[in-house]
């Protein structure tokens, strides 16, 4: 998991935005529109990052492909959140 976290958050230009999404979803679920507003990002940018996070099993969602689809941290990400925090601290 550590290598995957490094790649998703440090290995690409979008890593910081993906990290911000993960940190926000740690507290509660949001839909893509809410995340875009909260992060002050373009909706399509948020959707792109959500897709990458979901493909790498870091987040999951309910109401697939429906308006208002809510995103949560996956169980795997919750279990490994300390690894994410440690790596994020190293990157700052």
VEXTORTOR-601302 format. One line per field, with one value per residue: residue number from 1; x, y negated, z negated of N, C-alpha, C in turn. Coordinates in steps of 0.001 Angstrom, whole numbers, plus 500000, padded with zeros to 6 digits. Each point is the difference from the previous one (the first is absolute). Example, Ala and Ser with C-alpha at 12.3 -4.5 7.8 and 13.67 -1.06 7.14 Angstrom:
% VEXTORTOR-601302
papa: (1 | 2)
neast: (513190 | 499650)
nnorth: (505690 | 498950)
nup: (492200 | 500720)
caeast: (499110 | 500820)
canorth: (498810 | 498810)
caup: (500000 | 499940)
ceast: (500900 | 499230)
cnorth: (498800 | 498910)
cup: (500000 | 499270)
//
This chain:
% VEXTORTOR-601302
papa: (1 | 2 | 3 | 4 | 5 | 6 | 7 | 8 | 9 | 10 | 11 | 12 | 13 | 14 | 15 | 16 | 17 | 18 | 19 | 20 | 21 | 22 | 23 | 24 | 25 | 26 | 27 | 28 | 29 | 30 | 31 | 32 | 33 | 34 | 35 | 36 | 37 | 38 | 39 | 40 | 41 | 42 | 43 | 44 | 45 | 46 | 47 | 48 | 49 | 50 | 51 | 52 | 53 | 54 | 55 | 56 | 57 | 58 | 59 | 60 | 61 | 62 | 63 | 64 | 65 | 66 | 67 | 68 | 69 | 70 | 71 | 72 | 73 | 74 | 75 | 76 | 77 | 78 | 79 | 80 | 81 | 82 | 83 | 84 | 85 | 86 | 87 | 88 | 89 | 90 | 91 | 92)
neast: (500824 | 501114 | 500383 | 498808 | 500066 | 501249 | 499626 | 498894 | 500760 | 501072 | 499502 | 498956 | 499773 | 499035 | 501117 | 500412 | 499374 | 500576 | 501112 | 499710 | 499673 | 501074 | 500685 | 499328 | 500187 | 501108 | 499525 | 499652 | 498923 | 500389 | 499191 | 500105 | 498761 | 499699 | 500689 | 499449 | 498857 | 500113 | 500464 | 498938 | 499525 | 500374 | 498712 | 500381 | 500713 | 499002 | 499165 | 500963 | 500186 | 498685 | 500051 | 501081 | 499455 | 498902 | 500662 | 500563 | 498693 | 500125 | 499042 | 498783 | 498940 | 498939 | 499013 | 500713 | 500750 | 499653 | 499122 | 500970 | 500637 | 499947 | 501092 | 500602 | 500772 | 500770 | 499591 | 500555 | 499448 | 498858 | 500222 | 500275 | 499086 | 500543 | 500020 | 498762 | 499651 | 500694 | 499514 | 498816 | 500343 | 500481 | 498859 | 499578)
nnorth: (501196 | 500057 | 500922 | 500556 | 499796 | 500414 | 500980 | 500281 | 499803 | 500717 | 500996 | 499220 | 499150 | 500884 | 500513 | 498738 | 499904 | 501131 | 499528 | 498836 | 500707 | 500771 | 498902 | 499463 | 501059 | 499755 | 498760 | 499994 | 500638 | 499857 | 499230 | 500221 | 499567 | 500667 | 501028 | 499803 | 499799 | 501058 | 500594 | 499334 | 501155 | 500133 | 500112 | 499758 | 499066 | 499683 | 500067 | 499354 | 499220 | 499858 | 499916 | 499244 | 499290 | 500004 | 499750 | 499246 | 500181 | 498707 | 499924 | 499885 | 500410 | 499247 | 500659 | 501027 | 499051 | 499608 | 499045 | 499357 | 500772 | 500674 | 499350 | 501135 | 499973 | 500764 | 501203 | 500306 | 498882 | 500300 | 501260 | 499370 | 499331 | 500703 | 500959 | 499701 | 499871 | 501110 | 500532 | 499564 | 500368 | 501101 | 499917 | 499633)
nup: (500000 | 499306 | 500867 | 499860 | 498705 | 500032 | 500816 | 499319 | 498922 | 500303 | 500696 | 499757 | 500991 | 500153 | 499529 | 499976 | 501163 | 500385 | 499473 | 500553 | 501071 | 499860 | 499726 | 500993 | 500789 | 499343 | 500089 | 501283 | 500484 | 501247 | 500759 | 501304 | 500062 | 498910 | 500478 | 501190 | 499357 | 499220 | 501097 | 500430 | 500477 | 501250 | 500274 | 501255 | 499396 | 499206 | 501030 | 500633 | 498949 | 499944 | 501318 | 499907 | 499038 | 500730 | 501112 | 499067 | 499891 | 500198 | 500906 | 499524 | 500658 | 499738 | 500559 | 500399 | 500600 | 498808 | 500242 | 499418 | 500880 | 498855 | 499637 | 499689 | 498926 | 500731 | 499707 | 501180 | 500471 | 499412 | 500364 | 501119 | 499346 | 499024 | 500902 | 500381 | 498718 | 499762 | 501092 | 499681 | 498777 | 500555 | 500648 | 498830)
caeast: (499176 | 500882 | 500447 | 498845 | 499758 | 501048 | 499726 | 498765 | 500070 | 501285 | 500558 | 499337 | 499733 | 498715 | 500063 | 499522 | 498538 | 499464 | 500211 | 498988 | 498728 | 500044 | 499919 | 498626 | 499119 | 500269 | 499036 | 498612 | 499850 | 499584 | 499868 | 501011 | 499712 | 500389 | 501463 | 500473 | 499771 | 500834 | 501408 | 500136 | 500522 | 499048 | 499282 | 500620 | 501276 | 499657 | 499570 | 501213 | 500718 | 499169 | 500145 | 501304 | 499947 | 499124 | 500698 | 501065 | 499341 | 500210 | 498666 | 498867 | 498847 | 498652 | 499197 | 500860 | 499577 | 498779 | 500219 | 500140 | 500782 | 500847 | 501311 | 500520 | 501266 | 499818 | 500478 | 501451 | 500619 | 499824 | 500956 | 501357 | 500007 | 501247 | 501033 | 499738 | 500404 | 501462 | 500516 | 499607 | 500903 | 501297 | 499896 | 499804)
canorth: (498804 | 498827 | 499630 | 499452 | 498663 | 499134 | 499715 | 499217 | 498667 | 499326 | 500328 | 499287 | 498583 | 499845 | 500578 | 499123 | 499901 | 501284 | 500040 | 499130 | 500729 | 501058 | 499397 | 499526 | 501162 | 500658 | 499495 | 500315 | 500173 | 498870 | 500301 | 499302 | 498558 | 499480 | 499989 | 498916 | 498742 | 499956 | 499913 | 498919 | 500616 | 500268 | 501259 | 501051 | 500332 | 500848 | 501303 | 500692 | 500498 | 501030 | 501210 | 500596 | 500523 | 501174 | 501071 | 500512 | 500499 | 499105 | 499521 | 500750 | 499109 | 500560 | 499390 | 499953 | 499304 | 499228 | 498664 | 500010 | 501162 | 499647 | 500652 | 500331 | 500729 | 501453 | 500666 | 500143 | 498698 | 499721 | 500838 | 499540 | 498536 | 499557 | 500029 | 498805 | 498817 | 499976 | 499628 | 498618 | 499163 | 499985 | 499209 | 498574)
caup: (500000 | 499892 | 501348 | 500699 | 499437 | 500554 | 501409 | 500173 | 499409 | 500224 | 501300 | 501093 | 499728 | 499312 | 498658 | 498923 | 500005 | 499541 | 498552 | 499395 | 500053 | 498991 | 498665 | 499787 | 499877 | 498711 | 499026 | 500377 | 501449 | 500835 | 501420 | 500800 | 499995 | 498687 | 499950 | 500870 | 499272 | 498792 | 500387 | 500982 | 501220 | 501066 | 499824 | 500817 | 499356 | 498850 | 500533 | 500447 | 498830 | 499381 | 500812 | 499690 | 498634 | 499984 | 500730 | 499133 | 498785 | 498864 | 499649 | 500526 | 500093 | 500006 | 501046 | 501190 | 501216 | 499794 | 499458 | 498551 | 499574 | 498860 | 499944 | 498677 | 500020 | 500012 | 498782 | 500150 | 499733 | 498569 | 499277 | 500303 | 499978 | 499367 | 501042 | 500797 | 499232 | 499919 | 501310 | 500246 | 499188 | 500678 | 501229 | 499705)
ceast: (500870 | 500453 | 498867 | 499689 | 501042 | 499682 | 498798 | 500161 | 501306 | 500527 | 499397 | 499684 | 498702 | 499986 | 499507 | 498474 | 499353 | 500165 | 498966 | 498637 | 499957 | 499853 | 498588 | 499050 | 500235 | 498936 | 498557 | 499921 | 499546 | 499717 | 500996 | 499776 | 500430 | 501507 | 500568 | 499839 | 500953 | 501479 | 500285 | 500693 | 498880 | 499377 | 500663 | 501350 | 499750 | 499586 | 501202 | 500735 | 499209 | 500132 | 501317 | 499997 | 499139 | 500659 | 501092 | 499488 | 500272 | 498705 | 498977 | 498817 | 498697 | 499216 | 500776 | 499311 | 498668 | 500360 | 500058 | 500739 | 500964 | 501272 | 500462 | 501411 | 499686 | 500496 | 501514 | 500698 | 499866 | 501020 | 501433 | 500141 | 501282 | 501162 | 499852 | 500481 | 501509 | 500625 | 499676 | 500883 | 501375 | 499982 | 499896 | 501276)
cnorth: (498737 | 499517 | 499360 | 498583 | 499019 | 499611 | 499064 | 498564 | 499259 | 500190 | 499258 | 498574 | 499789 | 500521 | 499093 | 499847 | 501301 | 500128 | 499137 | 500682 | 501069 | 499418 | 499513 | 501177 | 500778 | 499600 | 500378 | 500180 | 498705 | 500508 | 499126 | 498487 | 499360 | 499922 | 498864 | 498650 | 499861 | 499778 | 498857 | 500497 | 500165 | 501378 | 501139 | 500434 | 500938 | 501385 | 500823 | 500616 | 501086 | 501318 | 500711 | 500615 | 501264 | 501185 | 500638 | 500414 | 499154 | 499357 | 500940 | 499050 | 500776 | 499288 | 499847 | 499328 | 499269 | 498634 | 500091 | 501204 | 499572 | 500833 | 500120 | 500538 | 501488 | 500564 | 500126 | 498682 | 499626 | 500777 | 499499 | 498482 | 499462 | 499998 | 498757 | 498748 | 499875 | 499549 | 498540 | 499023 | 499890 | 499097 | 498497 | 499300)
cup: (500000 | 501388 | 500804 | 499510 | 500525 | 501435 | 500168 | 499517 | 500275 | 501415 | 501173 | 499573 | 499220 | 498583 | 498882 | 499967 | 499549 | 498486 | 499282 | 499982 | 498920 | 498596 | 499693 | 499799 | 498710 | 498976 | 500303 | 501510 | 500677 | 501403 | 500761 | 500006 | 498675 | 499870 | 500845 | 499304 | 498826 | 500330 | 500973 | 501277 | 501014 | 499785 | 500780 | 499430 | 498828 | 500480 | 500468 | 498808 | 499275 | 500759 | 499688 | 498606 | 499924 | 500718 | 499159 | 498626 | 498762 | 499549 | 500598 | 500039 | 499907 | 501082 | 501288 | 501184 | 499874 | 499444 | 498480 | 499449 | 498893 | 499994 | 498556 | 500160 | 500019 | 498669 | 500023 | 499673 | 498532 | 499173 | 500163 | 499972 | 499358 | 500998 | 500878 | 499266 | 499919 | 501327 | 500296 | 499208 | 500660 | 501235 | 499737 | 499685)
//
